[in-house]
Amino acid sequence: MKKTFKIACMLLGLSMSASAQQTWGLQDCIDYALKNNIQIQKNRISQEKGEVALWKNKGALFPSLSFSTNQNVGYRPFTQVLSTVQGDQVINTADNVTYQGSYGLNASVTLWNGGIDYKNIKDQKIQNEISKLQTEQSELSIQEQIAQLYVQIMYTKEALKVNEQLQKTAQSQYERGVEMQKQGQMANADVVQLEAQLSSANYDIVNSKAQLENYKRQLKALLELDINSDFDIKGDIPTDDKVLAVIPNKLEAYNMALTNRPEIKSAELGIESAKMQVDIAKRAHYPTVRASASLGSNHYSGSQNNWGNQMKNNLNMGAGVTLSLPIFDNRQIASNIRNAKLQQLNSQLDLQDKKTTLSNTIEQYWINANNNQQSYLAAKARVKSQEASYELLNEQFLNGLKNTVDVLQGRDNVINAEQSMLQTKYNTLLNMQLLKFYTGEKIDL
């Protein structure tokens, strides 16, 4: 008994665990996507690349130091006495094979280049902030797409329940028709119509299930779940309080979005970056001052001095300052300045375009929310009247008082009313939540 009880508990635990893994809430989907979506991960990698670029730009302020060495072996098969000049020495040798080595240590630093290095650092900081905002924008976009698919799944699930209920009614009507036909109370043509109605109801169920699976597949793709992952959502049916809540004012929503949305902040920083690029391009006209220093020595195998004495005697050091000033550069600097100014104009247009797009998006959500909310109230009343009418028609049909044409027409009216009510309910909920989402609130279905 104890063993059986343990096995039962294990099976129950596995069943509950599997169920928990297969059922996702909206926030579960969002959290998982923000962590695993490939596009978001790529954006985060771009952010890290920006940090590396900033680190590299800061390194341009430091001096550079390099070491070099050159090792050569020479062979002169017919040489008897060879005189060579090595530094300030004349060396005589009759060796056929000679060896020579040189060593150098070089350092340089930019003292002044018009402040371009400092400007590049500032511009890279702006670029890094833009990259961060682009990642934030992609995260918001993923959340918006998830909400749209999530609501679509919730709607399709309810539509499937409606179709299943209508299928049961069509089944009972067909069975009643067959019975009445056997009793001679219904013509064969009417029974065929009832059978066609049942087939249509079955088709609606199959079609709804196919749509439901397709929407789940699309949502799984956003979550980066593969074909082996079982998936379903656990969204509750929205109450009328949510659907009929007060819709935010579109102008207030737009003003808040201008402050909060990352695409607007990114476009504004793009203008700032473009101004910086114009300044950097102009500074190429300024002179560049660089300081350099070197330390080197060499040795030669044909010398009578040993390696240490040669390295000491041949040691040389030097330092210098280089000034360069562009006079004529084949219009390179002028072209760069013009391109930077054009990019500045393009950045200003980009900001204007994003503001217009944001305005249109918010206004469209607001219009959709208002229209669907009013349509939902009308559709809800229409469903009640059509359901009452259909119940009466069905009862009269079962008693032989109505023909199949009337029943089929009544069924179509109920389907249309139910579908319209569901559609307007979920469209209202979605557009209202997305409108709030653009003001900075979380999506709450």
C-alpha positions as a Markdown table, in Angstrom:
| # | Residue | x | y | z |
|---|---|---|---|---|
| 1 | Met | 0.0 | 0.0 | 0.0 |
| 2 | Lys | 2.8 | 2.4 | 0.9 |
| 3 | Lys | 4.5 | 1.6 | -2.4 |
| 4 | Thr | 1.3 | 2.1 | -4.4 |
| 5 | Phe | 0.7 | 5.4 | -2.6 |
| 6 | Lys | 4.2 | 6.7 | -3.4 |
| 7 | Ile | 3.8 | 5.8 | -7.1 |
| 8 | Ala | 0.4 | 7.5 | -7.2 |
| 9 | Cys | 1.9 | 10.7 | -5.6 |
| 10 | Met | 4.8 | 10.6 | -8.1 |
| 11 | Leu | 2.4 | 10.3 | -11.0 |
| 12 | Leu | 0.2 | 13.1 | -9.7 |
| 13 | Gly | 3.3 | 15.3 | -9.2 |
| 14 | Leu | 4.5 | 14.6 | -12.7 |
| 15 | Ser | 1.0 | 15.3 | -14.1 |
| 16 | Met | 0.8 | 18.6 | -12.2 |
| 17 | Ser | 4.3 | 19.6 | -13.3 |
| 18 | Ala | 3.5 | 18.8 | -17.0 |
| 19 | Ser | 0.3 | 20.8 | -16.7 |
| 20 | Ala | 2.2 | 23.8 | -15.2 |
| 21 | Gln | 4.8 | 23.6 | -18.0 |
| 22 | Gln | 2.2 | 23.6 | -20.7 |
| 23 | Thr | 0.0 | 26.4 | -19.4 |
| 24 | Trp | 1.3 | 30.0 | -19.8 |
| 25 | Gly | 0.0 | 33.2 | -18.4 |
| 26 | Leu | 0.5 | 36.5 | -20.3 |
| 27 | Gln | 3.3 | 37.6 | -17.9 |
| 28 | Asp | 4.9 | 34.2 | -18.2 |
| 29 | Cys | 5.1 | 34.6 | -22.0 |
| 30 | Ile | 6.5 | 38.1 | -21.7 |
| 31 | Asp | 9.1 | 37.2 | -19.1 |
| 32 | Tyr | 10.2 | 34.2 | -21.1 |
| 33 | Ala | 10.4 | 36.1 | -24.4 |
| 34 | Leu | 12.4 | 38.9 | -22.9 |
| 35 | Lys | 15.0 | 36.4 | -21.8 |
| 36 | Asn | 15.0 | 34.0 | -24.8 |
| 37 | Asn | 13.9 | 35.9 | -27.9 |
| 38 | Ile | 16.8 | 35.8 | -30.4 |
| 39 | Gln | 16.3 | 39.3 | -31.7 |
| 40 | Ile | 16.4 | 40.8 | -28.2 |
| 41 | Gln | 19.5 | 38.8 | -27.5 |
| 42 | Lys | 21.1 | 40.2 | -30.7 |
| 43 | Asn | 20.3 | 43.7 | -29.6 |
| 44 | Arg | 21.9 | 43.1 | -26.2 |
| 45 | Ile | 25.1 | 41.8 | -28.0 |
| 46 | Ser | 25.0 | 45.1 | -30.0 |
| 47 | Gln | 25.0 | 46.9 | -26.7 |
| 48 | Glu | 28.0 | 45.1 | -25.5 |
| 49 | Lys | 29.8 | 45.8 | -28.8 |
| 50 | Gly | 29.1 | 49.5 | -28.2 |
| 51 | Glu | 30.8 | 49.3 | -24.8 |
| 52 | Val | 33.8 | 47.7 | -26.4 |
| 53 | Ala | 33.9 | 50.5 | -29.0 |
| 54 | Leu | 33.8 | 53.1 | -26.2 |
| 55 | Trp | 36.6 | 51.3 | -24.4 |
| 56 | Lys | 38.6 | 51.3 | -27.7 |
| 57 | Asn | 38.0 | 55.1 | -28.2 |
| 58 | Lys | 39.2 | 55.9 | -24.8 |
| 59 | Gly | 42.4 | 54.0 | -25.5 |
| 60 | Ala | 43.2 | 56.5 | -28.3 |
| 61 | Leu | 44.0 | 59.0 | -25.6 |
| 62 | Phe | 46.9 | 56.8 | -24.3 |
| 63 | Pro | 50.4 | 56.6 | -25.8 |
| 64 | Ser | 51.3 | 53.6 | -27.9 |
| 65 | Leu | 54.4 | 51.5 | -27.3 |
| 66 | Ser | 55.8 | 48.8 | -29.6 |
| 67 | Phe | 58.9 | 46.6 | -29.7 |
| 68 | Ser | 60.5 | 45.3 | -32.9 |
| 69 | Thr | 63.5 | 43.2 | -33.7 |
| 70 | Asn | 65.1 | 42.1 | -36.9 |
| 71 | Gln | 67.4 | 39.0 | -37.1 |
| 72 | Asn | 69.4 | 38.4 | -40.4 |
| 73 | Val | 71.8 | 35.7 | -41.5 |
| 74 | Gly | 74.1 | 36.4 | -44.5 |
| 75 | Tyr | 76.1 | 34.0 | -46.6 |
| 76 | Arg | 79.0 | 35.1 | -49.0 |
| 77 | Pro | 80.7 | 31.9 | -50.4 |
| 78 | Phe | 83.5 | 33.7 | -52.3 |
| 79 | Thr | 84.3 | 36.5 | -49.8 |
| 80 | Gln | 87.9 | 36.5 | -48.4 |
| 81 | Val | 87.9 | 39.8 | -46.5 |
| 82 | Leu | 84.7 | 41.8 | -46.0 |
| 83 | Ser | 84.7 | 45.4 | -44.6 |
| 84 | Thr | 81.3 | 46.6 | -43.3 |
| 85 | Val | 80.2 | 49.8 | -41.6 |
| 86 | Gln | 78.2 | 49.0 | -38.4 |
| 87 | Gly | 77.1 | 52.2 | -36.7 |
| 88 | Asp | 80.2 | 54.3 | -36.4 |
| 89 | Gln | 82.6 | 51.3 | -36.7 |
| 90 | Val | 84.4 | 49.7 | -39.7 |
| 91 | Ile | 84.4 | 45.9 | -39.2 |
| 92 | Asn | 86.6 | 43.5 | -41.1 |
| 93 | Thr | 85.7 | 39.9 | -41.5 |
| 94 | Ala | 86.5 | 36.9 | -43.7 |
| 95 | Asp | 83.6 | 34.9 | -42.5 |
| 96 | Asn | 81.4 | 33.5 | -45.2 |
| 97 | Val | 78.3 | 33.3 | -42.8 |
| 98 | Thr | 77.4 | 36.4 | -40.8 |
| 99 | Tyr | 74.7 | 37.1 | -38.3 |
| 100 | Gln | 73.1 | 40.5 | -37.5 |
| 101 | Gly | 70.4 | 41.6 | -35.1 |
| 102 | Ser | 68.7 | 44.9 | -34.4 |
| 103 | Tyr | 66.2 | 45.9 | -31.7 |
| 104 | Gly | 63.9 | 48.9 | -31.3 |
| 105 | Leu | 61.5 | 50.3 | -28.8 |
| 106 | Asn | 59.1 | 53.0 | -30.2 |
| 107 | Ala | 56.5 | 55.1 | -28.4 |
| 108 | Ser | 54.1 | 57.8 | -29.7 |
| 109 | Val | 51.3 | 59.9 | -28.4 |
| 110 | Thr | 48.8 | 62.3 | -30.0 |
| 111 | Leu | 49.1 | 65.6 | -28.2 |
| 112 | Trp | 46.4 | 67.4 | -30.2 |
| 113 | Asn | 44.2 | 66.5 | -33.1 |
| 114 | Gly | 41.5 | 69.1 | -32.8 |
| 115 | Gly | 39.8 | 67.3 | -29.9 |
| 116 | Ile | 38.5 | 64.6 | -32.3 |
| 117 | Asp | 39.4 | 61.8 | -29.9 |
| 118 | Tyr | 37.3 | 63.4 | -27.1 |
| 119 | Lys | 34.4 | 64.0 | -29.4 |
| 120 | Asn | 34.5 | 60.4 | -30.6 |
| 121 | Ile | 34.2 | 59.3 | -27.0 |
| 122 | Lys | 31.2 | 61.5 | -26.4 |
| 123 | Asp | 29.6 | 60.3 | -29.6 |
| 124 | Gln | 30.1 | 56.7 | -28.8 |
| 125 | Lys | 28.4 | 57.3 | -25.4 |
| 126 | Ile | 25.4 | 58.6 | -27.3 |
| 127 | Gln | 25.5 | 55.6 | -29.7 |
| 128 | Asn | 25.5 | 53.3 | -26.7 |
| 129 | Glu | 22.5 | 55.0 | -25.2 |
| 130 | Ile | 20.7 | 54.7 | -28.6 |
| 131 | Ser | 21.6 | 51.0 | -28.7 |
| 132 | Lys | 20.2 | 50.5 | -25.2 |
| 133 | Leu | 17.0 | 52.3 | -26.3 |
| 134 | Gln | 16.7 | 50.1 | -29.4 |
| 135 | Thr | 16.9 | 47.0 | -27.2 |
| 136 | Glu | 14.1 | 48.5 | -25.0 |
| 137 | Gln | 12.1 | 49.2 | -28.1 |
| 138 | Ser | 12.4 | 45.6 | -29.4 |
| 139 | Glu | 11.4 | 44.4 | -25.9 |
| 140 | Leu | 8.2 | 46.6 | -26.1 |
| 141 | Ser | 7.5 | 45.4 | -29.6 |
| 142 | Ile | 7.7 | 41.8 | -28.5 |
| 143 | Gln | 5.3 | 42.5 | -25.6 |
| 144 | Glu | 2.9 | 44.1 | -28.0 |
| 145 | Gln | 3.0 | 41.2 | -30.5 |
| 146 | Ile | 2.6 | 38.7 | -27.6 |
| 147 | Ala | -0.4 | 40.6 | -26.3 |
| 148 | Gln | -2.0 | 40.6 | -29.8 |
| 149 | Leu | -1.5 | 36.8 | -30.3 |
| 150 | Tyr | -2.5 | 36.1 | -26.7 |
| 151 | Val | -5.8 | 37.9 | -27.1 |
| 152 | Gln | -6.4 | 36.2 | -30.5 |
| 153 | Ile | -5.9 | 32.8 | -28.8 |
| 154 | Met | -8.4 | 33.8 | -26.0 |
| 155 | Tyr | -10.9 | 34.9 | -28.6 |
| 156 | Thr | -10.5 | 31.8 | -30.7 |
| 157 | Lys | -11.0 | 29.6 | -27.6 |
| 158 | Glu | -14.3 | 31.3 | -26.8 |
| 159 | Ala | -15.4 | 31.1 | -30.5 |
| 160 | Leu | -14.6 | 27.4 | -30.4 |
| 161 | Lys | -16.9 | 26.9 | -27.4 |
| 162 | Val | -19.7 | 28.7 | -29.2 |
| 163 | Asn | -19.2 | 26.5 | -32.3 |
| 164 | Glu | -19.2 | 23.4 | -30.1 |
| 165 | Gln | -22.5 | 24.4 | -28.5 |
| 166 | Leu | -24.0 | 25.1 | -31.9 |
| 167 | Gln | -22.8 | 21.7 | -33.1 |
| 168 | Lys | -24.6 | 20.0 | -30.2 |
| 169 | Thr | -27.8 | 21.8 | -31.2 |
| 170 | Ala | -27.3 | 20.9 | -34.9 |
| 171 | Gln | -26.7 | 17.3 | -33.9 |
| 172 | Ser | -29.9 | 17.1 | -31.9 |
| 173 | Gln | -31.8 | 18.8 | -34.7 |
| 174 | Tyr | -30.5 | 16.3 | -37.2 |
| 175 | Glu | -31.3 | 13.3 | -35.0 |
| 176 | Arg | -34.8 | 14.7 | -34.4 |
| 177 | Gly | -35.2 | 15.2 | -38.2 |
| 178 | Val | -34.2 | 11.6 | -38.9 |
| 179 | Glu | -36.8 | 10.4 | -36.3 |
| 180 | Met | -39.5 | 12.6 | -37.8 |
| 181 | Gln | -38.6 | 11.4 | -41.3 |
| 182 | Lys | -39.1 | 7.8 | -40.2 |
| 183 | Gln | -42.5 | 8.8 | -38.8 |
| 184 | Gly | -43.4 | 10.5 | -42.1 |
| 185 | Gln | -43.5 | 14.0 | -40.6 |
| 186 | Met | -40.5 | 15.4 | -42.5 |
| 187 | Ala | -39.4 | 15.3 | -46.1 |
| 188 | Asn | -36.1 | 13.9 | -47.1 |
| 189 | Ala | -35.0 | 17.2 | -48.5 |
| 190 | Asp | -35.4 | 18.8 | -45.0 |
| 191 | Val | -33.3 | 16.1 | -43.4 |
| 192 | Val | -30.6 | 16.7 | -46.0 |
| 193 | Gln | -30.5 | 20.4 | -45.0 |
| 194 | Leu | -30.2 | 19.5 | -41.4 |
| 195 | Glu | -27.4 | 17.1 | -42.2 |
| 196 | Ala | -25.7 | 19.9 | -44.2 |
| 197 | Gln | -26.1 | 22.2 | -41.1 |
| 198 | Leu | -24.4 | 19.6 | -38.9 |
| 199 | Ser | -21.6 | 19.2 | -41.4 |
| 200 | Ser | -21.1 | 23.0 | -41.5 |
| 201 | Ala | -21.1 | 23.0 | -37.6 |
| 202 | Asn | -18.4 | 20.3 | -37.6 |
| 203 | Tyr | -16.4 | 22.2 | -40.2 |
| 204 | Asp | -16.6 | 25.4 | -38.0 |
| 205 | Ile | -15.1 | 23.4 | -35.1 |
| 206 | Val | -12.3 | 22.0 | -37.1 |
| 207 | Asn | -11.6 | 25.4 | -38.6 |
| 208 | Ser | -11.5 | 27.0 | -35.2 |
| 209 | Lys | -9.2 | 24.4 | -33.8 |
| 210 | Ala | -6.8 | 24.9 | -36.8 |
| 211 | Gln | -6.8 | 28.7 | -36.2 |
| 212 | Leu | -6.2 | 28.1 | -32.5 |
| 213 | Glu | -3.2 | 25.9 | -33.2 |
| 214 | Asn | -1.8 | 28.4 | -35.7 |
| 215 | Tyr | -2.0 | 31.3 | -33.3 |
| 216 | Lys | -0.3 | 29.1 | -30.7 |
| 217 | Arg | 2.4 | 28.3 | -33.2 |
| 218 | Gln | 3.0 | 32.0 | -33.8 |
| 219 | Leu | 3.2 | 32.8 | -30.1 |
| 220 | Lys | 5.6 | 29.9 | -29.6 |
| 221 | Ala | 7.8 | 31.3 | -32.3 |
| 222 | Leu | 8.1 | 34.6 | -30.4 |
| 223 | Leu | 9.0 | 32.6 | -27.3 |
| 224 | Glu | 11.6 | 30.6 | -29.3 |
| 225 | Leu | 9.9 | 27.3 | -28.4 |
| 226 | Asp | 10.4 | 24.4 | -30.8 |
| 227 | Ile | 8.0 | 21.8 | -32.1 |
| 228 | Asn | 8.6 | 19.5 | -29.1 |
| 229 | Ser | 7.1 | 22.0 | -26.7 |
| 230 | Asp | 3.5 | 21.6 | -25.6 |
| 231 | Phe | 1.9 | 25.0 | -25.2 |
| 232 | Asp | -1.3 | 26.5 | -24.0 |
| 233 | Ile | -2.4 | 29.7 | -22.3 |
| 234 | Lys | -4.4 | 30.1 | -19.1 |
| 235 | Gly | -6.0 | 33.5 | -19.7 |
| 236 | Asp | -9.3 | 34.1 | -17.9 |
| 237 | Ile | -12.4 | 35.3 | -19.8 |
| 238 | Pro | -12.4 | 39.1 | -19.5 |
| 239 | Thr | -15.2 | 40.6 | -17.4 |
| 240 | Asp | -17.4 | 43.4 | -18.6 |
| 241 | Asp | -15.7 | 45.7 | -16.0 |
| 242 | Lys | -12.5 | 45.4 | -18.0 |
| 243 | Val | -14.1 | 45.7 | -21.4 |
| 244 | Leu | -16.2 | 48.6 | -20.4 |
| 245 | Ala | -13.6 | 50.5 | -18.4 |
| 246 | Val | -12.9 | 54.1 | -19.1 |
| 247 | Ile | -10.7 | 54.6 | -22.2 |
| 248 | Pro | -7.7 | 56.9 | -21.8 |
| 249 | Asn | -7.7 | 60.3 | -23.5 |
| 250 | Lys | -5.8 | 60.0 | -26.8 |
| 251 | Leu | -4.1 | 63.4 | -26.4 |
| 252 | Glu | -2.9 | 62.6 | -22.9 |
| 253 | Ala | -1.8 | 59.2 | -24.0 |
| 254 | Tyr | 0.2 | 60.7 | -26.9 |
| 255 | Asn | 1.9 | 63.3 | -24.6 |
| 256 | Met | 2.9 | 60.6 | -22.2 |
| 257 | Ala | 4.2 | 58.4 | -25.0 |
| 258 | Leu | 6.4 | 61.2 | -26.3 |
| 259 | Thr | 8.0 | 61.2 | -22.9 |
| 260 | Asn | 8.3 | 57.4 | -22.4 |
| 261 | Arg | 8.6 | 55.7 | -25.7 |
| 262 | Pro | 12.2 | 54.6 | -26.5 |
| 263 | Glu | 11.9 | 55.2 | -30.3 |
| 264 | Ile | 11.3 | 58.9 | -29.6 |
| 265 | Lys | 14.2 | 59.2 | -27.2 |
| 266 | Ser | 16.4 | 57.3 | -29.7 |
| 267 | Ala | 15.5 | 59.7 | -32.5 |
| 268 | Glu | 16.3 | 62.7 | -30.3 |
| 269 | Leu | 19.7 | 61.2 | -29.5 |
| 270 | Gly | 20.2 | 60.5 | -33.2 |
| 271 | Ile | 19.9 | 64.3 | -33.8 |
| 272 | Glu | 22.5 | 64.9 | -31.0 |
| 273 | Ser | 24.8 | 62.3 | -32.5 |
| 274 | Ala | 24.5 | 63.9 | -36.0 |
| 275 | Lys | 25.5 | 67.3 | -34.6 |
| 276 | Met | 28.5 | 65.7 | -33.0 |
| 277 | Gln | 29.5 | 64.1 | -36.3 |
| 278 | Val | 29.3 | 67.5 | -38.1 |
| 279 | Asp | 31.6 | 69.0 | -35.4 |
| 280 | Ile | 34.0 | 66.0 | -35.7 |
| 281 | Ala | 34.1 | 66.4 | -39.5 |
| 282 | Lys | 34.9 | 70.2 | -39.2 |
| 283 | Arg | 37.8 | 69.5 | -36.7 |
| 284 | Ala | 39.7 | 67.6 | -39.4 |
| 285 | His | 40.8 | 71.0 | -40.6 |
| 286 | Tyr | 42.7 | 71.5 | -37.4 |
| 287 | Pro | 46.5 | 70.6 | -37.1 |
| 288 | Thr | 47.6 | 67.4 | -35.5 |
| 289 | Val | 50.5 | 67.3 | -33.1 |
| 290 | Arg | 52.2 | 64.0 | -32.3 |
| 291 | Ala | 55.2 | 63.2 | -30.1 |
| 292 | Ser | 57.4 | 60.2 | -30.6 |
| 293 | Ala | 60.4 | 58.6 | -29.0 |
| 294 | Ser | 62.6 | 55.6 | -29.8 |
| 295 | Leu | 65.3 | 53.4 | -28.3 |
| 296 | Gly | 67.4 | 50.9 | -30.3 |
| 297 | Ser | 70.6 | 49.0 | -30.7 |
| 298 | Asn | 72.1 | 46.3 | -32.9 |
| 299 | His | 75.0 | 43.8 | -33.1 |
| 300 | Tyr | 77.0 | 42.0 | -35.8 |
| 301 | Ser | 78.8 | 38.7 | -35.7 |
| 302 | Gly | 81.8 | 39.9 | -37.7 |
| 303 | Ser | 82.8 | 42.4 | -35.1 |
| 304 | Gln | 85.8 | 41.8 | -32.8 |
| 305 | Asn | 83.7 | 43.2 | -29.9 |
| 306 | Asn | 81.4 | 40.9 | -28.0 |
| 307 | Trp | 77.6 | 41.1 | -28.0 |
| 308 | Gly | 77.3 | 43.2 | -24.8 |
| 309 | Asn | 79.9 | 45.8 | -25.9 |
| 310 | Gln | 78.2 | 46.1 | -29.4 |
| 311 | Met | 74.7 | 46.6 | -27.8 |
| 312 | Lys | 76.2 | 49.2 | -25.5 |
| 313 | Asn | 78.2 | 51.0 | -28.2 |
| 314 | Asn | 75.4 | 50.9 | -30.8 |
| 315 | Leu | 72.6 | 52.1 | -28.3 |
| 316 | Asn | 70.7 | 55.1 | -29.8 |
| 317 | Met | 67.8 | 57.1 | -28.5 |
| 318 | Gly | 65.7 | 59.8 | -30.1 |
| 319 | Ala | 62.6 | 61.9 | -29.6 |
| 320 | Gly | 60.7 | 64.3 | -31.7 |
| 321 | Val | 57.4 | 66.2 | -32.4 |
| 322 | Thr | 55.5 | 66.0 | -35.6 |
| 323 | Leu | 53.1 | 68.7 | -36.8 |
| 324 | Ser | 50.7 | 68.0 | -39.7 |
| 325 | Leu | 48.3 | 70.4 | -41.2 |
| 326 | Pro | 45.9 | 69.5 | -44.1 |
| 327 | Ile | 46.2 | 72.0 | -47.0 |
| 328 | Phe | 44.7 | 70.1 | -49.9 |
| 329 | Asp | 43.1 | 66.7 | -49.4 |
| 330 | Asn | 41.2 | 66.2 | -52.7 |
| 331 | Arg | 38.0 | 67.5 | -51.0 |
| 332 | Gln | 37.9 | 64.6 | -48.5 |
| 333 | Ile | 37.2 | 66.9 | -45.5 |
| 334 | Ala | 34.6 | 69.0 | -47.3 |
| 335 | Ser | 32.8 | 65.9 | -48.5 |
| 336 | Asn | 32.7 | 64.5 | -45.0 |
| 337 | Ile | 31.3 | 67.8 | -43.6 |
| 338 | Arg | 28.5 | 67.9 | -46.2 |
| 339 | Asn | 27.6 | 64.2 | -45.6 |
| 340 | Ala | 27.5 | 64.9 | -41.9 |
| 341 | Lys | 25.1 | 67.8 | -42.4 |
| 342 | Leu | 22.9 | 65.8 | -44.6 |
| 343 | Gln | 22.8 | 63.1 | -42.0 |
| 344 | Gln | 21.8 | 65.7 | -39.5 |
| 345 | Leu | 18.8 | 66.7 | -41.6 |
| 346 | Asn | 17.9 | 63.1 | -42.1 |
| 347 | Ser | 17.9 | 62.6 | -38.3 |
| 348 | Gln | 15.5 | 65.5 | -37.8 |
| 349 | Leu | 13.2 | 64.0 | -40.4 |
| 350 | Asp | 13.5 | 60.6 | -38.7 |
| 351 | Leu | 12.3 | 62.1 | -35.4 |
| 352 | Gln | 9.4 | 63.8 | -37.1 |
| 353 | Asp | 8.4 | 60.6 | -38.9 |
| 354 | Lys | 8.5 | 58.6 | -35.6 |
| 355 | Lys | 6.3 | 61.2 | -33.9 |
| 356 | Thr | 3.8 | 61.0 | -36.7 |
| 357 | Thr | 3.8 | 57.2 | -36.6 |
| 358 | Leu | 3.4 | 57.3 | -32.8 |
| 359 | Ser | 0.5 | 59.7 | -33.2 |
| 360 | Asn | -1.3 | 57.6 | -35.8 |
| 361 | Thr | -0.8 | 54.4 | -33.8 |
| 362 | Ile | -2.2 | 55.9 | -30.6 |
| 363 | Glu | -5.1 | 57.5 | -32.4 |
| 364 | Gln | -5.9 | 54.2 | -34.2 |
| 365 | Tyr | -5.9 | 52.3 | -30.9 |
| 366 | Trp | -8.2 | 54.9 | -29.4 |
| 367 | Ile | -10.6 | 54.8 | -32.3 |
| 368 | Asn | -10.7 | 51.0 | -32.3 |
| 369 | Ala | -11.2 | 50.9 | -28.5 |
| 370 | Asn | -14.1 | 53.4 | -28.6 |
| 371 | Asn | -15.8 | 51.9 | -31.7 |
| 372 | Asn | -15.5 | 48.3 | -30.4 |
| 373 | Gln | -16.7 | 49.2 | -26.9 |
| 374 | Gln | -19.9 | 50.7 | -28.3 |
| 375 | Ser | -20.3 | 47.8 | -30.8 |
| 376 | Tyr | -19.8 | 45.3 | -27.9 |
| 377 | Leu | -22.8 | 46.8 | -26.0 |
| 378 | Ala | -25.0 | 46.6 | -29.1 |
| 379 | Ala | -23.7 | 43.0 | -29.9 |
| 380 | Lys | -24.3 | 41.8 | -26.4 |
| 381 | Ala | -28.0 | 42.9 | -26.6 |
| 382 | Arg | -28.3 | 41.4 | -30.1 |
| 383 | Val | -27.0 | 38.0 | -28.9 |
| 384 | Lys | -29.6 | 37.8 | -26.1 |
| 385 | Ser | -32.4 | 38.5 | -28.6 |
| 386 | Gln | -31.1 | 36.1 | -31.2 |
| 387 | Glu | -30.5 | 33.3 | -28.7 |
| 388 | Ala | -34.1 | 33.7 | -27.3 |
| 389 | Ser | -35.5 | 33.7 | -30.9 |
| 390 | Tyr | -33.4 | 30.6 | -31.8 |
| 391 | Glu | -34.5 | 28.7 | -28.7 |
| 392 | Leu | -38.1 | 29.4 | -29.7 |
| 393 | Leu | -37.5 | 28.4 | -33.3 |
| 394 | Asn | -35.8 | 25.2 | -32.2 |
| 395 | Glu | -38.6 | 24.3 | -29.8 |
| 396 | Gln | -41.2 | 24.9 | -32.5 |
| 397 | Phe | -39.2 | 22.9 | -35.0 |
| 398 | Leu | -39.0 | 19.9 | -32.6 |
| 399 | Asn | -42.7 | 20.1 | -32.3 |
| 400 | Gly | -43.1 | 20.3 | -36.1 |
| 401 | Leu | -44.3 | 23.9 | -36.2 |
| 402 | Lys | -41.3 | 25.3 | -38.0 |
| 403 | Asn | -39.5 | 24.2 | -41.1 |
| 404 | Thr | -35.8 | 23.7 | -41.6 |
| 405 | Val | -35.3 | 27.0 | -43.4 |
| 406 | Asp | -36.4 | 29.0 | -40.5 |
| 407 | Val | -34.2 | 27.0 | -38.1 |
| 408 | Leu | -31.1 | 27.3 | -40.3 |
| 409 | Gln | -31.7 | 31.1 | -40.6 |
| 410 | Gly | -32.1 | 31.4 | -36.9 |
| 411 | Arg | -28.8 | 29.4 | -36.3 |
| 412 | Asp | -26.9 | 31.7 | -38.7 |
| 413 | Asn | -28.3 | 34.7 | -36.9 |
| 414 | Val | -27.0 | 33.3 | -33.5 |
| 415 | Ile | -23.6 | 32.5 | -35.0 |
| 416 | Asn | -23.2 | 36.0 | -36.5 |
| 417 | Ala | -24.3 | 37.7 | -33.2 |
| 418 | Glu | -22.0 | 35.5 | -31.0 |
| 419 | Gln | -19.0 | 36.0 | -33.3 |
| 420 | Ser | -19.6 | 39.8 | -33.5 |
| 421 | Met | -19.9 | 40.0 | -29.7 |
| 422 | Leu | -16.7 | 38.0 | -29.1 |
| 423 | Gln | -14.8 | 40.0 | -31.7 |
| 424 | Thr | -15.8 | 43.4 | -30.4 |
| 425 | Lys | -15.2 | 42.3 | -26.8 |
| 426 | Tyr | -11.6 | 41.2 | -27.4 |
| 427 | Asn | -10.8 | 44.0 | -29.8 |
| 428 | Thr | -11.9 | 46.5 | -27.2 |
| 429 | Leu | -9.8 | 44.8 | -24.5 |
| 430 | Leu | -6.7 | 44.6 | -26.8 |
| 431 | Asn | -6.9 | 48.2 | -28.1 |
| 432 | Met | -7.6 | 49.6 | -24.7 |
| 433 | Gln | -4.7 | 47.7 | -23.1 |
| 434 | Leu | -2.3 | 48.7 | -25.9 |
| 435 | Leu | -3.3 | 52.3 | -25.5 |
| 436 | Lys | -2.4 | 52.1 | -21.9 |
| 437 | Phe | 0.8 | 50.2 | -22.7 |
| 438 | Tyr | 2.0 | 53.2 | -24.9 |
| 439 | Thr | 1.6 | 55.4 | -21.8 |
| 440 | Gly | 4.0 | 53.2 | -19.8 |
| 441 | Glu | 1.5 | 50.9 | -18.1 |
| 442 | Lys | 1.8 | 47.1 | -18.1 |
| 443 | Ile | -0.6 | 45.0 | -20.3 |
| 444 | Asp | -3.2 | 43.5 | -18.1 |
| 445 | Leu | -5.6 | 41.1 | -19.7 |
